[in-house]
């Protein structure tokens, strides 16, 4: 039976290198019969977290802010796999993706003990740099996030050496992303 996969695309470029990774992942996931819902965050109205600790009171609309997160929450809560996808911006994820990750806390607030719903997670990233230490800060962030939220890592794909939108074409990371999508 196929899994429910939610993809959070943090790239501001509609047809950029991160989208190439996502497209390859989706191709493999669809081959395996998984159900995919993709959110292109650049085109959504999502505000940053207020840090108000006021979320979780309304089970159907967990955050006090009313914006496009309302489209993401139900899919996130029912997902088997969450895919975080982003280009590297200053050795981190984009602000678009970070805002959504922060806002997912409203779902955690639904539980009186602040238990984050279990997620299986995948990470996809494109970056200009391609040296091993280039990805070190983001790997640390991603693995710390998984540890503290109790999420299981199903795989990570890092595509280095891609700057212009066409640079991802033929990159070996595309084959890896497709295989990961198929094999989860």
KOLDODREN-574233 format. One record per residue: residue number from 1; residue in three letters; y, x, z of N, C-alpha, C in turn. Coordinates in steps of 0.05 Angstrom, whole numbers, m for minus. Example, Ala and Ser with C-alpha at 12.3 -4.5 7.8 and 13.67 -1.06 7.14 Angstrom:
residues 2
+------+------+--------+--------+--------+--------+--------+--------+--------+--------+--------+
| resi | resn |    npy |    npx |    npz |   capy |   capx |   capz |    cpy |    cpx |    cpz |
+------+------+--------+--------+--------+--------+--------+--------+--------+--------+--------+
|    1 |  ALA |   m114 |    264 |    156 |    m90 |    246 |    156 |    m66 |    264 |    156 |
|    2 |  SER |    m45 |    257 |    142 |    m21 |    273 |    143 |      1 |    258 |    157 |
+------+------+--------+--------+--------+--------+--------+--------+--------+--------+--------+
***
This chain:
residues 184
+------+------+--------+--------+--------+--------+--------+--------+--------+--------+--------+
| resi | resn |    npy |    npx |    npz |   capy |   capx |   capz |    cpy |    cpx |    cpz |
+------+------+--------+--------+--------+--------+--------+--------+--------+--------+--------+
|    1 |  UNK |    m24 |     17 |      0 |      0 |      0 |      0 |     25 |     18 |      0 |
|    2 |  UNK |     44 |     10 |    m16 |     69 |     26 |    m19 |     86 |     25 |      6 |
|    3 |  UNK |    102 |     46 |      9 |    121 |     47 |     31 |    148 |     37 |     23 |
|    4 |  UNK |    164 |     29 |     42 |    192 |     21 |     38 |    209 |     46 |     43 |
|    5 |  UNK |    222 |     54 |     22 |    238 |     79 |     23 |    268 |     72 |     19 |
|    6 |  UNK |    285 |     81 |     37 |    313 |     78 |     35 |    326 |    105 |     29 |
|    7 |  UNK |    341 |    106 |      8 |    355 |    131 |      0 |    384 |    128 |      6 |
|    8 |  UNK |    395 |    147 |     21 |    424 |    148 |     26 |    435 |    172 |     10 |
|    9 |  UNK |    448 |    166 |    m12 |    459 |    186 |    m29 |    488 |    192 |    m21 |
|   10 |  UNK |    492 |    216 |     m9 |    518 |    224 |      0 |    536 |    237 |    m20 |
|   11 |  UNK |    526 |    240 |    m45 |    542 |    254 |    m65 |    564 |    236 |    m77 |
|   12 |  UNK |    588 |    248 |    m80 |    609 |    233 |    m93 |    606 |    232 |   m124 |
|   13 |  UNK |    589 |    249 |   m135 |    585 |    250 |   m164 |    563 |    231 |   m172 |
|   14 |  UNK |    569 |    213 |   m190 |    549 |    193 |   m198 |    526 |    205 |   m213 |
|   15 |  UNK |    530 |    225 |   m229 |    509 |    238 |   m244 |    507 |    268 |   m238 |
|   16 |  UNK |    511 |    275 |   m213 |    511 |    303 |   m205 |    483 |    314 |   m200 |
|   17 |  UNK |    482 |    337 |   m189 |    457 |    351 |   m183 |    441 |    337 |   m161 |
|   18 |  UNK |    454 |    326 |   m141 |    439 |    311 |   m121 |    426 |    286 |   m133 |
|   19 |  UNK |    440 |    273 |   m151 |    428 |    250 |   m164 |    404 |    258 |   m181 |
|   20 |  UNK |    405 |    281 |   m193 |    381 |    291 |   m207 |    357 |    294 |   m189 |
|   21 |  UNK |    362 |    305 |   m165 |    340 |    307 |   m145 |    330 |    280 |   m137 |
|   22 |  UNK |    348 |    261 |   m132 |    341 |    234 |   m125 |    325 |    221 |   m147 |
|   23 |  UNK |    334 |    223 |   m171 |    320 |    211 |   m194 |    291 |    221 |   m196 |
|   24 |  UNK |    288 |    247 |   m192 |    261 |    259 |   m194 |    243 |    249 |   m171 |
|   25 |  UNK |    255 |    248 |   m147 |    240 |    237 |   m124 |    232 |    208 |   m129 |
|   26 |  UNK |    251 |    192 |   m139 |    245 |    164 |   m144 |    223 |    161 |   m165 |
|   27 |  UNK |    224 |    177 |   m186 |    203 |    176 |   m206 |    175 |    180 |   m194 |
|   28 |  UNK |    172 |    200 |   m177 |    147 |    204 |   m163 |    140 |    181 |   m144 |
|   29 |  UNK |    160 |    171 |   m129 |    155 |    149 |   m110 |    146 |    124 |   m125 |
|   30 |  UNK |    159 |    118 |   m147 |    151 |     95 |   m163 |    123 |     98 |   m174 |
|   31 |  UNK |    116 |    122 |   m183 |     89 |    127 |   m193 |     68 |    120 |   m171 |
|   32 |  UNK |     75 |    125 |   m146 |     57 |    120 |   m124 |     58 |     91 |   m114 |
|   33 |  UNK |     76 |     75 |   m125 |     77 |     47 |   m118 |     95 |     41 |    m94 |
|   34 |  UNK |    113 |     59 |    m88 |    131 |     55 |    m65 |    155 |     38 |    m74 |
|   35 |  UNK |    166 |     24 |    m55 |    190 |      7 |    m59 |    215 |     22 |    m51 |
|   36 |  UNK |    234 |     25 |    m69 |    258 |     41 |    m64 |    283 |     25 |    m64 |
|   37 |  UNK |    300 |     30 |    m44 |    327 |     19 |    m43 |    345 |     43 |    m41 |
|   38 |  UNK |    364 |     45 |    m59 |    383 |     68 |    m60 |    411 |     58 |    m55 |
|   39 |  UNK |    424 |     73 |    m37 |    453 |     67 |    m32 |    469 |     92 |    m40 |
|   40 |  UNK |    487 |     88 |    m59 |    505 |    108 |    m68 |    530 |    105 |    m51 |
|   41 |  UNK |    532 |    121 |    m30 |    552 |    117 |     m9 |    581 |    120 |    m19 |
|   42 |  UNK |    585 |    136 |    m39 |    612 |    140 |    m50 |    625 |    114 |    m59 |
|   43 |  UNK |    608 |     95 |    m68 |    618 |     70 |    m79 |    617 |     47 |    m58 |
|   44 |  UNK |    615 |     54 |    m33 |    613 |     34 |    m12 |    637 |     37 |      7 |
|   45 |  UNK |    644 |     15 |     20 |    666 |     15 |     39 |    654 |     19 |     67 |
|   46 |  UNK |    653 |     45 |     75 |    641 |     51 |    101 |    660 |     68 |    117 |
|   47 |  UNK |    667 |     57 |    141 |    686 |     70 |    158 |    672 |     90 |    177 |
|   48 |  UNK |    686 |    110 |    187 |    673 |    128 |    206 |    668 |    113 |    233 |
|   49 |  UNK |    650 |    124 |    248 |    643 |    113 |    275 |    668 |    115 |    293 |
|   50 |  UNK |    671 |     94 |    309 |    694 |     93 |    328 |    686 |    105 |    355 |
|   51 |  UNK |    660 |    110 |    359 |    651 |    120 |    385 |    657 |    100 |    408 |
|   52 |  UNK |    657 |     75 |    402 |    665 |     54 |    421 |    642 |     46 |    440 |
|   53 |  UNK |    617 |     53 |    433 |    593 |     44 |    448 |    592 |     14 |    450 |
|   54 |  UNK |    602 |      0 |    430 |    602 |    m29 |    430 |    581 |    m41 |    412 |
|   55 |  UNK |    565 |    m25 |    400 |    545 |    m35 |    381 |    520 |    m46 |    395 |
|   56 |  UNK |    503 |    m58 |    379 |    477 |    m68 |    388 |    478 |    m95 |    401 |
|   57 |  UNK |    501 |   m107 |    405 |    502 |   m133 |    419 |    494 |   m156 |    400 |
|   58 |  UNK |    500 |   m154 |    375 |    493 |   m174 |    355 |    470 |   m162 |    339 |
|   59 |  UNK |    446 |   m173 |    343 |    422 |   m161 |    331 |    423 |   m162 |    300 |
|   60 |  UNK |    437 |   m181 |    288 |    438 |   m183 |    259 |    460 |   m166 |    248 |
|   61 |  UNK |    480 |   m159 |    264 |    503 |   m143 |    255 |    509 |   m123 |    277 |
|   62 |  UNK |    494 |   m101 |    279 |    495 |    m85 |    303 |    521 |    m70 |    309 |
|   63 |  UNK |    537 |    m65 |    289 |    562 |    m50 |    293 |    586 |    m69 |    296 |
|   64 |  UNK |    605 |    m61 |    312 |    629 |    m78 |    315 |    646 |    m77 |    290 |
|   65 |  UNK |    644 |    m56 |    274 |    659 |    m55 |    249 |    644 |    m71 |    228 |
|   66 |  UNK |    658 |    m85 |    212 |    646 |   m102 |    191 |    654 |    m90 |    164 |
|   67 |  UNK |    635 |    m75 |    153 |    640 |    m63 |    127 |    613 |    m62 |    112 |
|   68 |  UNK |    610 |    m44 |     93 |    585 |    m43 |     77 |    561 |    m32 |     92 |
|   69 |  UNK |    564 |    m23 |    116 |    540 |    m16 |    132 |    522 |    m40 |    136 |
|   70 |  UNK |    534 |    m64 |    135 |    518 |    m88 |    137 |    497 |    m90 |    116 |
|   71 |  UNK |    501 |    m77 |     93 |    482 |    m77 |     71 |    459 |    m57 |     77 |
|   72 |  UNK |    466 |    m36 |     91 |    446 |    m15 |     97 |    429 |    m21 |    121 |
|   73 |  UNK |    440 |    m33 |    142 |    425 |    m37 |    167 |    398 |    m51 |    164 |
|   74 |  UNK |    397 |    m73 |    150 |    370 |    m87 |    149 |    349 |    m70 |    134 |
|   75 |  UNK |    357 |    m55 |    114 |    338 |    m38 |    100 |    330 |    m15 |    117 |
|   76 |  UNK |    349 |     m3 |    131 |    343 |     19 |    149 |    323 |     11 |    171 |
|   77 |  UNK |    328 |    m12 |    182 |    311 |    m21 |    204 |    282 |    m27 |    195 |
|   78 |  UNK |    279 |    m33 |    170 |    252 |    m40 |    160 |    239 |    m18 |    143 |
|   79 |  UNK |    253 |      5 |    141 |    243 |     26 |    124 |    219 |     41 |    137 |
|   80 |  UNK |    202 |     51 |    119 |    181 |     69 |    128 |    190 |     98 |    125 |
|   81 |  UNK |    208 |    103 |    106 |    218 |    129 |    100 |    248 |    128 |     95 |
|   82 |  UNK |    263 |    146 |    107 |    292 |    148 |    102 |    296 |    175 |     88 |
|   83 |  UNK |    310 |    173 |     65 |    316 |    198 |     50 |    346 |    203 |     53 |
|   84 |  UNK |    352 |    227 |     63 |    380 |    236 |     65 |    384 |    255 |     42 |
|   85 |  UNK |    404 |    249 |     25 |    409 |    266 |      1 |    439 |    273 |      0 |
|   86 |  UNK |    444 |    298 |     m4 |    472 |    307 |     m4 |    475 |    334 |    m19 |
|   87 |  UNK |    498 |    338 |    m32 |    504 |    365 |    m40 |    514 |    380 |    m15 |
|   88 |  UNK |    514 |    406 |    m16 |    524 |    421 |      7 |    555 |    423 |      4 |
|   89 |  UNK |    569 |    415 |     25 |    598 |    418 |     26 |    604 |    435 |     51 |
|   90 |  UNK |    614 |    458 |     47 |    621 |    476 |     69 |    597 |    478 |     89 |
|   91 |  UNK |    574 |    484 |     78 |    549 |    489 |     93 |    541 |    466 |    110 |
|   92 |  UNK |    546 |    442 |    100 |    537 |    417 |    114 |    533 |    395 |     94 |
|   93 |  UNK |    529 |    371 |    104 |    526 |    348 |     87 |    554 |    337 |     82 |
|   94 |  UNK |    556 |    319 |     63 |    582 |    307 |     56 |    592 |    288 |     78 |
|   95 |  UNK |    617 |    283 |     79 |    629 |    264 |     98 |    617 |    236 |     94 |
|   96 |  UNK |    611 |    229 |     69 |    600 |    202 |     63 |    574 |    198 |     77 |
|   97 |  UNK |    556 |    218 |     76 |    530 |    215 |     89 |    533 |    218 |    119 |
|   98 |  UNK |    550 |    235 |    129 |    554 |    239 |    158 |    564 |    213 |    170 |
|   99 |  UNK |    582 |    199 |    157 |    592 |    174 |    168 |    570 |    154 |    171 |
|  100 |  UNK |    552 |    152 |    152 |    530 |    133 |    154 |    511 |    141 |    177 |
|  101 |  UNK |    504 |    166 |    178 |    486 |    176 |    200 |    498 |    169 |    227 |
|  102 |  UNK |    524 |    174 |    230 |    537 |    167 |    255 |    536 |    137 |    261 |
|  103 |  UNK |    540 |    121 |    241 |    540 |     92 |    244 |    512 |     80 |    249 |
|  104 |  UNK |    491 |     95 |    243 |    464 |     85 |    249 |    460 |     83 |    280 |
|  105 |  UNK |    477 |     95 |    295 |    475 |     93 |    324 |    477 |     65 |    334 |
|  106 |  UNK |    491 |     48 |    319 |    493 |     19 |    327 |    466 |      6 |    328 |
|  107 |  UNK |    447 |     14 |    312 |    420 |      4 |    313 |    406 |     14 |    338 |
|  108 |  UNK |    411 |     39 |    345 |    400 |     51 |    369 |    410 |     36 |    394 |
|  109 |  UNK |    435 |     27 |    393 |    446 |     13 |    415 |    434 |    m15 |    420 |
|  110 |  UNK |    418 |    m25 |    401 |    404 |    m50 |    405 |    383 |    m48 |    427 |
|  111 |  UNK |    373 |    m23 |    431 |    353 |    m18 |    451 |    367 |    m11 |    477 |
|  112 |  UNK |    361 |    m24 |    500 |    374 |    m17 |    525 |    371 |     12 |    534 |
|  113 |  UNK |    350 |     25 |    524 |    345 |     53 |    531 |    354 |     72 |    509 |
|  114 |  UNK |    369 |     61 |    490 |    379 |     77 |    467 |    356 |     92 |    452 |
|  115 |  UNK |    335 |     78 |    448 |    313 |     89 |    432 |    318 |     85 |    403 |
|  116 |  UNK |    319 |    106 |    388 |    324 |    104 |    359 |    297 |     96 |    345 |
|  117 |  UNK |    298 |     76 |    328 |    274 |     68 |    314 |    261 |     91 |    300 |
|  118 |  UNK |    235 |     93 |    302 |    220 |    116 |    289 |    225 |    115 |    259 |
|  119 |  UNK |    231 |    138 |    249 |    234 |    141 |    220 |    219 |    165 |    211 |
|  120 |  UNK |    209 |    163 |    187 |    198 |    186 |    173 |    221 |    194 |    154 |
|  121 |  UNK |    227 |    219 |    152 |    251 |    228 |    138 |    245 |    249 |    117 |
|  122 |  UNK |    261 |    248 |     96 |    261 |    268 |     74 |    289 |    277 |     71 |
|  123 |  UNK |    293 |    303 |     64 |    319 |    314 |     59 |    320 |    326 |     32 |
|  124 |  UNK |    341 |    319 |     16 |    345 |    330 |    m10 |    373 |    342 |    m12 |
|  125 |  UNK |    376 |    367 |    m21 |    402 |    379 |    m22 |    405 |    397 |    m46 |
|  126 |  UNK |    428 |    395 |    m59 |    436 |    412 |    m81 |    459 |    429 |    m71 |
|  127 |  UNK |    460 |    455 |    m80 |    481 |    472 |    m71 |    487 |    494 |    m92 |
|  128 |  UNK |    511 |    504 |    m91 |    518 |    526 |   m109 |    503 |    552 |   m101 |
|  129 |  UNK |    503 |    558 |    m75 |    490 |    582 |    m66 |    460 |    580 |    m67 |
|  130 |  UNK |    447 |    603 |    m71 |    418 |    601 |    m73 |    404 |    623 |    m57 |
|  131 |  UNK |    418 |    635 |    m38 |    406 |    655 |    m21 |    393 |    641 |      3 |
|  132 |  UNK |    372 |    653 |     14 |    359 |    640 |     37 |    377 |    633 |     60 |
|  133 |  UNK |    397 |    650 |     66 |    414 |    644 |     89 |    435 |    623 |     82 |
|  134 |  UNK |    439 |    617 |     56 |    458 |    596 |     49 |    450 |    569 |     61 |
|  135 |  UNK |    424 |    563 |     62 |    415 |    537 |     73 |    411 |    537 |    103 |
|  136 |  UNK |    413 |    559 |    116 |    407 |    561 |    144 |    422 |    541 |    161 |
|  137 |  UNK |    449 |    539 |    158 |    463 |    519 |    175 |    454 |    491 |    172 |
|  138 |  UNK |    448 |    483 |    147 |    440 |    455 |    143 |    412 |    450 |    152 |
|  139 |  UNK |    394 |    470 |    149 |    367 |    468 |    160 |    368 |    464 |    190 |
|  140 |  UNK |    385 |    479 |    203 |    387 |    477 |    232 |    397 |    449 |    239 |
|  141 |  UNK |    417 |    439 |    226 |    427 |    412 |    231 |    406 |    391 |    227 |
|  142 |  UNK |    392 |    392 |    204 |    372 |    372 |    197 |    349 |    372 |    218 |
|  143 |  UNK |    339 |    396 |    224 |    317 |    397 |    243 |    325 |    389 |    272 |
|  144 |  UNK |    350 |    395 |    279 |    360 |    386 |    305 |    363 |    355 |    305 |
|  145 |  UNK |    373 |    344 |    283 |    375 |    315 |    281 |    347 |    302 |    285 |
|  146 |  UNK |    328 |    312 |    270 |    300 |    301 |    272 |    290 |    303 |    301 |
|  147 |  UNK |    293 |    326 |    313 |    283 |    330 |    340 |    296 |    311 |    360 |
|  148 |  UNK |    322 |    308 |    359 |    336 |    291 |    379 |    332 |    261 |    374 |
|  149 |  UNK |    327 |    254 |    349 |    322 |    225 |    343 |    293 |    218 |    344 |
|  150 |  UNK |    275 |    238 |    345 |    247 |    232 |    345 |    235 |    225 |    318 |
|  151 |  UNK |    249 |    234 |    296 |    240 |    228 |    269 |    220 |    250 |    259 |
|  152 |  UNK |    202 |    242 |    242 |    183 |    260 |    230 |    193 |    269 |    203 |
|  153 |  UNK |    192 |    295 |    199 |    200 |    307 |    173 |    177 |    305 |    153 |
|  154 |  UNK |    181 |    291 |    131 |    161 |    290 |    110 |    165 |    310 |     88 |
|  155 |  UNK |    188 |    323 |     88 |    193 |    343 |     68 |    222 |    348 |     63 |
|  156 |  UNK |    228 |    372 |     53 |    255 |    380 |     46 |    255 |    394 |     19 |
|  157 |  UNK |    275 |    388 |      3 |    278 |    401 |    m23 |    306 |    412 |    m24 |
|  158 |  UNK |    309 |    438 |    m29 |    335 |    451 |    m31 |    337 |    463 |    m59 |
|  159 |  UNK |    357 |    454 |    m74 |    361 |    464 |   m101 |    386 |    481 |   m101 |
|  160 |  UNK |    382 |    507 |   m100 |    405 |    526 |   m100 |    412 |    535 |   m128 |
|  161 |  UNK |    436 |    545 |   m131 |    445 |    555 |   m157 |    455 |    534 |   m176 |
|  162 |  UNK |    462 |    511 |   m165 |    472 |    488 |   m182 |    500 |    481 |   m173 |
|  163 |  UNK |    519 |    483 |   m191 |    547 |    477 |   m185 |    557 |    455 |   m204 |
|  164 |  UNK |    556 |    460 |   m230 |    565 |    440 |   m249 |    543 |    418 |   m251 |
|  165 |  UNK |    551 |    394 |   m260 |    532 |    372 |   m260 |    507 |    376 |   m277 |
|  166 |  UNK |    509 |    392 |   m297 |    486 |    397 |   m315 |    468 |    419 |   m305 |
|  167 |  UNK |    475 |    433 |   m284 |    460 |    456 |   m274 |    432 |    449 |   m264 |
|  168 |  UNK |    428 |    425 |   m255 |    402 |    417 |   m244 |    380 |    414 |   m266 |
|  169 |  UNK |    388 |    411 |   m291 |    369 |    407 |   m312 |    349 |    430 |   m313 |
|  170 |  UNK |    323 |    424 |   m312 |    302 |    444 |   m313 |    298 |    460 |   m287 |
|  171 |  UNK |    312 |    453 |   m266 |    309 |    468 |   m241 |    282 |    462 |   m229 |
|  172 |  UNK |    268 |    482 |   m218 |    242 |    477 |   m206 |    242 |    457 |   m183 |
|  173 |  UNK |    264 |    453 |   m170 |    266 |    433 |   m148 |    261 |    405 |   m158 |
|  174 |  UNK |    266 |    399 |   m184 |    261 |    372 |   m194 |    231 |    366 |   m194 |
|  175 |  UNK |    215 |    384 |   m201 |    186 |    380 |   m200 |    176 |    377 |   m172 |
|  176 |  UNK |    188 |    392 |   m154 |    181 |    390 |   m125 |    189 |    363 |   m114 |
|  177 |  UNK |    213 |    354 |   m122 |    222 |    328 |   m112 |    205 |    305 |   m122 |
|  178 |  UNK |    196 |    306 |   m147 |    179 |    286 |   m158 |    152 |    286 |   m144 |
|  179 |  UNK |    141 |    309 |   m139 |    115 |    311 |   m124 |    118 |    301 |    m96 |
|  180 |  UNK |    140 |    306 |    m83 |    145 |    297 |    m55 |    146 |    266 |    m55 |
|  181 |  UNK |    161 |    255 |    m75 |    162 |    225 |    m77 |    135 |    213 |    m81 |
|  182 |  UNK |    119 |    225 |    m97 |     92 |    215 |   m103 |     73 |    218 |    m79 |
|  183 |  UNK |     76 |    239 |    m64 |     56 |    246 |    m44 |     62 |    236 |    m16 |
|  184 |  UNK |     85 |    224 |    m11 |     91 |    215 |     17 |     75 |    191 |     24 |
+------+------+--------+--------+--------+--------+--------+--------+--------+--------+--------+
***
